[in-house]
Amino acid sequence: MGKHDSGPIESHGPALSGAKCGLILLHGRGAGAADIMALGRRIAPELCGVLAPEASGNTWYPVSFLMPREQNEPDLSDALARIASLFTTMADAGIPREKIVLGGFSQGACLSLEYVARNPGRYGGVFALSGGLIGPHIDAHDYNGLLERTPVFIGCSDIDPYIPVERVRESAAVMEHLGAEVDLRIYPGIAHTVVEDELEYMVGHLAGLVTD
């Protein structure tokens, strides 16, 4: 059993078997499932099933996402495995991957990008709020496969104290290299937070998945 497998899962919306789309949300360092689910309740339409797992100790991996990957192991691999298990849960309930959005804030955003980059295919979308791909250096040639025009939203401040804007731009470039449709929005001078423009995008995107 992985480190994060026994944590609670917050849920919102209809039973997954009756949902038109799915949303998996990942919290940031020091937060919890209930915190990110507050976001889920704001953005998810009525027929969207939402799941939000909680990390062991409220932290998905111990050090900065910019450090060598081995310094974040085995926690990082356990976090990615937890995400995979939630995709399986939704698939078993009849929600195809192209109707499932993976998103998160800060650590959760980093994990969302890392997961889809390492597990390419067509997804319902990615919401990466203040995050980037994981590791000290990013090289598009380290990633293989295609994201098949998956919509990927990446939003971040240009002065975020935890997420260098250069890494955000590099991550967007990798997503494009993998064939995603990237919407990159850099917000000048804001804090490490979620802004109204991001909320509006997510609401609109999820509404589209329900009505397609």
SVG drawing of the C-alpha trace seen along z (x, -y; Angstrom):
<svg xmlns="http://www.w3.org/2000/svg" viewBox="-27 -43 45 45">
<polyline fill="none" stroke="black" stroke-width="0.4" points="0.0,0.0 1.3,-3.5 1.8,-6.2 -1.3,-8.2 -3.6,-5.3 -5.4,-5.4 -6.2,-9.1 -9.8,-10.3 -11.5,-11.2 -14.0,-14.0 -16.8,-13.6 -19.3,-16.0 -22.1,-15.8 -24.0,-12.8 -23.0,-9.2 -20.3,-8.5 -22.5,-6.0 -24.8,-8.8 -22.3,-11.6 -21.8,-13.1 -18.2,-14.0 -15.6,-13.6 -13.3,-15.9 -10.3,-14.9 -8.9,-17.7 -5.6,-17.7 -4.8,-20.0 -1.6,-21.9 1.0,-21.5 -0.4,-21.9 -4.0,-21.9 -6.5,-19.0 -9.2,-17.4 -11.9,-19.6 -10.0,-22.8 -9.7,-21.9 -13.3,-20.5 -14.4,-24.0 -13.1,-24.9 -14.8,-21.9 -18.2,-23.0 -17.7,-26.4 -16.8,-25.2 -18.5,-21.8 -21.9,-21.7 -24.7,-19.6 -23.9,-16.4 -20.2,-16.4 -18.9,-13.9 -15.9,-15.3 -13.3,-13.4 -10.6,-15.0 -8.1,-12.7 -6.1,-13.8 -2.3,-13.3 -0.7,-11.7 0.3,-14.5 -1.4,-16.9 1.7,-16.9 2.1,-15.0 5.9,-15.1 8.4,-16.5 10.6,-19.0 10.3,-21.6 9.1,-20.3 12.3,-21.8 14.6,-19.5 15.9,-16.2 13.0,-13.7 14.7,-11.1 14.5,-13.6 10.7,-13.4 10.5,-9.7 8.7,-7.4 6.1,-10.0 5.9,-11.3 5.4,-7.9 2.8,-7.1 0.9,-10.3 0.9,-9.5 -0.4,-6.0 -3.2,-7.5 -4.2,-9.6 -4.2,-6.5 -6.5,-4.7 -9.0,-7.5 -9.1,-7.4 -9.7,-3.7 -12.6,-4.4 -14.2,-6.8 -13.6,-4.4 -15.2,-1.5 -18.3,-3.8 -18.5,-4.3 -16.8,-7.7 -14.4,-7.6 -11.0,-9.3 -11.9,-11.9 -14.6,-13.1 -12.4,-13.3 -10.6,-16.5 -7.5,-16.4 -6.7,-19.5 -5.1,-21.0 -3.5,-23.9 0.3,-24.3 1.5,-20.8 -1.7,-19.5 -1.1,-21.5 2.4,-20.0 1.1,-16.5 -1.7,-17.1 0.8,-18.1 3.3,-15.4 0.6,-12.7 -0.7,-13.5 2.8,-14.0 3.8,-10.5 0.5,-8.9 -0.3,-10.4 -3.7,-10.1 -6.9,-12.1 -8.2,-13.6 -11.2,-15.7 -8.8,-18.4 -6.2,-19.6 -6.4,-22.5 -3.0,-23.5 -3.3,-26.3 0.1,-27.7 2.3,-24.7 4.7,-23.1 6.3,-19.9 8.4,-18.2 12.2,-18.0 15.3,-20.3 15.3,-20.5 12.7,-20.0 13.4,-18.5 10.5,-17.8 12.4,-14.8 12.1,-13.1 8.3,-12.7 6.8,-10.4 3.3,-9.8 0.5,-12.2 -2.1,-14.0 -4.3,-14.0 -5.5,-17.7 -6.3,-17.4 -7.2,-20.9 -4.6,-22.0 -5.1,-25.2 -2.1,-26.6 -2.5,-29.7 0.1,-31.3 1.5,-34.7 4.6,-36.1 6.0,-36.6 4.8,-33.5 7.3,-32.8 7.1,-29.0 6.6,-28.6 9.1,-30.2 7.4,-31.6 10.1,-30.1 9.1,-26.7 5.5,-27.5 6.4,-28.4 8.6,-25.4 5.8,-23.1 3.4,-24.7 5.8,-24.1 6.1,-20.4 2.4,-20.0 2.3,-21.5 5.1,-19.2 2.9,-16.3 0.0,-17.5 -2.2,-19.3 -4.2,-22.4 -2.6,-24.7 -4.2,-27.8 -1.4,-29.6 -2.3,-32.6 0.4,-34.5 -1.1,-37.0 1.1,-40.0 1.8,-40.8 -0.7,-38.5 -0.1,-36.2 0.1,-32.4 -3.7,-32.0 -6.6,-31.3 -8.1,-34.2 -11.5,-34.9 -10.3,-34.5 -9.3,-30.9 -12.6,-30.2 -14.5,-31.4 -12.4,-29.2 -12.9,-26.1 -16.7,-26.7 -17.0,-27.1 -14.9,-24.1 -16.8,-21.7 -20.1,-23.0 -19.0,-22.1 -18.1,-18.5 -21.5,-18.0 -23.4,-19.2 -21.2,-17.6"/>
</svg>
